[in-house]
Amino acid sequence: MVVQLCPAASRQPTVDIREAPPHSPLVPRPIPAPVSSGHTSTTDVPLYWCRYGEPGAPPLLVLHGGPGASHDYLLPQMLELAREHELIFYDQRGGGRSRTDDSAPITWRTHVADLDSVIAELGLEPPTVVGYSWGGLLALLHAIERAASGAILPAALALIDPAPLTRQYRAEFEGEFARRQGGPRIQEMRAELAASGLRERDPDAYRQRAFELSVAGYFADPAEARDLTPFRVVGRVQQSVWESLGDYDLVESLATVKVPAIFVHGREDPIPLVSSERGARAMDAPLVVLERCGHVPYVEQPAALFAALGEFLAARDASRR
């Protein structure tokens, strides 16, 4: 089942739970402190984790993208889910506050094993997982491995613009993103920034805007690449994980993952929509297509995104009571 959501169909304002005062559009919104945080003790490398929301509410384990990034860039927007849930984030090995000097390659299997340990140590079994971008692919790799071994499957999977499910779709994504970044619109915006004098007037604001333009190709409208929390991707981690996947194709294996799931995908995401279409069919899961939306729905179409996730998660929470 494919559901198409247009902004006009979900015009209810998304309330900012932080109740922060107005801020400059040239700097990111502040990120509130978590309710609790720490580092894992059961993984080879200590992994940073944090919790937001009301303790005791239905928990959601949120997996960030990358690989080699950190959870921070999903904030504060994804805290909308903390209205009804306790959110648990962690920085995956090699990125953010889980960086390591260990020179051993970090592979997709490393991340799957870490995810198993995080779930067990934080008492989340069986987890309801929200995976964004690479985090969506990690959630699927983890579920496929659990299905193959006969282990307990996740309670549910909410997959937001998951990374490409095959190496072919990844190649298509890489080509499309490069095309957008090199296109006249973004190049014009770069030239405007260079000529603005902002670098001298406000170096912090200049760095923020330069970061936004470095990811503007992910957006349906590059001008919407604003109000973002900057992040860094550790290149060696990203490279080693993708190399470990080789010439991968997960679509056929997804039929073995018998769990409630939902795919949400921006119509204008540089990641091919057909990737999520095939994944949803393989898992017999609904696919929600967000119109006028690229790869960053929590910024581009938050009302439509959180409406789709809220309905899915409410049904899952009710079934587990």
C-alpha positions in Angstrom: 0.0 0.0 0.0 1.4 3.4 -1.0 0.1 6.5 0.7 1.0 9.9 -0.7 1.0 12.8 1.7 1.1 16.4 0.5 1.8 19.3 2.9 -1.7 20.7 2.3 -3.1 17.5 3.8 -1.1 17.9 7.1 -1.1 21.6 7.8 -1.4 21.3 11.5 1.5 23.1 13.0 4.2 21.0 14.7 4.6 22.4 18.1 8.2 23.0 19.3 8.4 21.0 22.6 11.4 23.0 23.6 9.5 26.3 23.8 12.7 28.1 22.8 12.8 31.8 22.2 13.1 33.1 18.6 16.6 32.5 17.2 18.6 33.6 14.2 17.9 31.6 11.0 21.7 31.7 10.5 22.5 29.5 13.5 21.0 26.1 14.4 18.4 25.7 17.1 19.8 24.7 20.5 19.6 21.1 21.5 18.1 20.5 25.0 20.0 18.3 27.5 18.9 14.7 27.6 17.2 13.2 30.6 20.0 10.8 31.1 23.2 9.7 29.2 26.2 7.5 29.5 28.4 5.0 27.7 27.9 1.3 27.2 30.1 -1.1 29.1 29.3 -4.3 27.1 30.8 -3.2 23.8 34.4 -3.4 22.7 34.4 0.4 22.4 32.3 2.5 24.8 29.3 3.9 22.9 27.6 7.1 23.9 23.9 6.9 24.5 21.2 9.3 25.7 17.5 9.4 26.6 14.9 12.0 26.0 11.2 12.1 26.9 9.3 10.7 29.9 10.9 7.6 31.5 8.4 4.8 31.4 6.8 5.9 28.1 7.0 3.4 25.2 10.6 3.4 24.2 11.9 4.1 20.7 15.5 3.3 19.7 16.5 5.9 17.1 19.3 5.1 14.7 21.1 8.0 13.0 22.5 8.0 9.5 26.1 8.0 8.2 27.8 5.7 8.7 30.4 7.6 10.6 28.1 10.4 11.8 26.4 11.0 15.2 22.9 11.3 16.6 23.0 15.1 17.2 22.0 16.1 13.7 18.5 14.6 14.1 18.0 17.0 16.9 16.1 19.0 18.0 13.4 18.2 15.3 13.1 14.5 16.0 12.3 15.2 19.6 8.7 15.7 18.4 8.5 11.9 18.9 9.2 12.4 22.6 5.6 13.7 23.1 4.4 10.1 23.4 7.6 8.1 23.7 10.9 7.8 25.5 13.6 8.2 22.8 17.0 6.4 23.1 19.8 7.6 20.8 23.4 6.3 20.6 26.4 7.4 18.5 27.4 4.4 16.4 31.0 3.2 16.7 33.5 5.5 15.0 31.4 8.7 15.1 30.4 11.4 17.4 31.1 10.6 21.1 31.8 7.0 20.2 34.9 7.7 18.2 37.8 5.3 18.5 41.5 5.3 17.7 41.4 1.6 16.9 42.6 1.2 13.3 40.6 -2.0 12.8 38.0 -1.6 10.0 34.5 -1.0 11.1 32.1 -3.1 9.1 28.4 -3.5 8.8 28.7 -6.6 11.0 30.5 -4.5 13.7 27.5 -2.1 13.7 25.0 -5.0 13.9 26.8 -6.6 16.8 27.0 -3.2 18.6 23.3 -2.7 18.0 22.6 -6.1 19.7 24.7 -5.1 22.7 23.0 -1.7 23.0 19.6 -3.3 23.0 20.5 -5.8 25.6 22.4 -3.4 27.9 19.7 -0.7 27.8 16.9 -3.2 28.4 15.1 -2.6 25.1 14.4 -6.2 23.9 12.4 -6.4 21.7 13.0 -2.9 20.4 10.8 -0.6 18.4 13.4 0.9 16.0 13.2 4.2 14.1 16.0 4.2 11.5 16.9 7.2 9.4 18.9 7.0 6.2 21.9 4.6 7.0 20.2 4.0 10.3 17.3 2.5 8.4 19.6 0.2 6.5 21.3 -0.8 9.7 17.9 -1.6 11.2 17.2 -3.9 8.3 20.6 -5.6 8.3 20.1 -6.2 12.0 16.6 -7.7 11.5 17.8 -9.9 8.6 20.6 -11.3 10.8 18.2 -12.0 13.6 15.7 -13.7 11.3 18.5 -15.9 9.9 19.7 -16.9 13.4 16.3 -17.4 14.9 16.8 -14.7 17.5 14.1 -12.4 18.7 13.0 -10.0 16.0 12.4 -6.2 16.6 8.9 -5.4 17.8 8.5 -2.9 14.9 10.5 -0.9 12.3 9.9 2.7 11.2 12.2 3.4 8.3 12.7 7.0 7.3 14.3 7.5 3.8 16.4 4.4 4.3 19.7 4.2 2.6 19.7 2.3 -0.8 18.8 -1.4 -0.5 21.1 -2.4 -3.3 24.5 -1.4 -4.6 22.9 -0.4 -7.9 20.5 2.0 -6.1 23.5 3.4 -4.1 25.3 4.2 -7.3 22.2 6.0 -8.7 22.0 8.0 -5.5 25.7 9.0 -5.6 25.3 10.2 -9.2 22.1 12.1 -8.5 23.5 13.8 -5.4 26.6 14.8 -7.2 24.5 16.2 -10.1 22.5 18.3 -7.7 25.4 19.6 -5.7 27.1 20.7 -9.0 24.0 22.2 -10.5 23.5 25.9 -11.2 21.1 26.5 -8.2 23.5 25.4 -5.5 26.5 27.0 -7.3 24.7 30.3 -7.4 23.9 30.0 -3.7 27.6 29.3 -3.0 28.6 32.3 -5.0 26.1 34.5 -3.1 27.6 33.3 0.2 31.2 34.0 -0.9 30.2 37.5 -1.9 28.1 38.3 1.2 30.9 39.3 3.5 29.4 37.0 6.1 32.7 35.2 6.7 34.2 38.4 8.1 31.1 39.7 9.8 30.0 36.5 11.6 32.4 33.5 11.1 30.0 31.1 13.0 27.1 32.0 10.8 29.3 31.6 7.8 30.4 28.1 8.8 26.7 27.2 9.4 25.6 28.4 6.0 28.6 26.7 4.3 27.6 23.4 6.0 24.0 23.8 4.9 25.1 24.3 1.3 27.2 21.2 1.5 24.1 19.1 2.1 21.6 21.2 0.0 21.5 18.5 -2.7 19.5 16.3 -0.3 16.6 18.7 -0.3 13.8 18.9 -2.8 14.3 22.7 -2.7 18.0 23.6 -1.8 16.7 26.9 -0.2 15.1 24.7 2.5 18.5 23.6 3.7 18.4 25.7 6.8 18.0 25.2 10.6 20.2 22.2 10.6 22.5 20.9 13.3 25.9 20.5 11.7 27.7 17.2 11.9 30.8 15.5 10.6 31.1 12.1 9.0 34.3 10.2 9.8 35.4 9.3 6.3 37.3 6.1 7.1 34.3 4.7 9.0 32.0 5.5 6.1 34.3 4.0 3.6 35.0 0.8 5.5 31.3 0.1 6.2 30.3 0.6 2.6 33.2 -1.5 1.4 32.2 -4.3 3.8 28.8 -4.5 2.1 30.3 -5.1 -1.3 27.9 -5.7 -4.2 24.9 -6.0 -1.8 21.2 -6.5 -2.4 18.9 -6.8 0.6 15.6 -6.9 -1.1 15.1 -10.7 -1.3 16.2 -11.2 2.3 13.7 -8.7 3.6 10.9 -11.2 3.0 12.3 -13.2 6.0 11.7 -10.2 8.3 8.1 -10.7 9.6 7.6 -7.6 11.7 5.3 -4.6 11.6 7.1 -2.0 9.5 6.6 1.3 7.7 8.7 3.0 5.0 8.5 6.8 4.6 10.3 8.3 1.6 10.5 11.8 0.2 9.3 11.9 -3.4 12.4 14.0 -4.4 15.0 12.2 -2.3 18.2 11.6 -4.3 17.9 8.0 -3.0 15.7 6.3 -5.6 12.1 5.9 -4.5 12.1 2.5 -6.1 14.4 1.3 -3.4 11.8 1.9 -0.6 9.0 0.7 -2.9 10.7 -2.7 -3.3 11.6 -2.9 0.4 8.0 -2.2 1.4 6.7 -4.8 -1.0 9.1 -7.4 0.2 8.0 -6.8 3.8 4.4 -6.4 3.0 4.6 -2.9 4.7 3.0 0.4 3.9 5.0 3.0 2.0 4.2 6.7 2.7 5.5 9.0 0.0 6.0 12.6 1.1 5.4 15.1 -1.7 7.7 18.1 -2.2 10.2 16.4 0.1 13.8 15.2 -0.3 15.9 13.2 2.1 15.3 15.4 5.2 11.6 15.1 6.0 12.0 16.1 9.6 13.0 19.6 8.3 11.2 19.7 4.9 7.8 18.1 5.8 7.7 17.6 9.6 4.0 17.6 10.0 3.4 15.0 7.3 6.3 12.9 8.6 5.3 12.9 12.3 1.6 12.3 11.4 2.6 9.1 9.5 4.9 7.9 12.2 2.5 8.8 15.0 -0.3 6.7 13.4 2.0 3.7 12.9 3.5 3.9 16.4 0.2 4.4 18.1 -1.1 1.2 16.6 2.0 -0.7 17.6 1.8 0.7 21.2 -1.8 -0.3 21.5 -1.1 -3.9 20.3 1.7 -4.3 23.0 -0.5 -3.3 26.0 
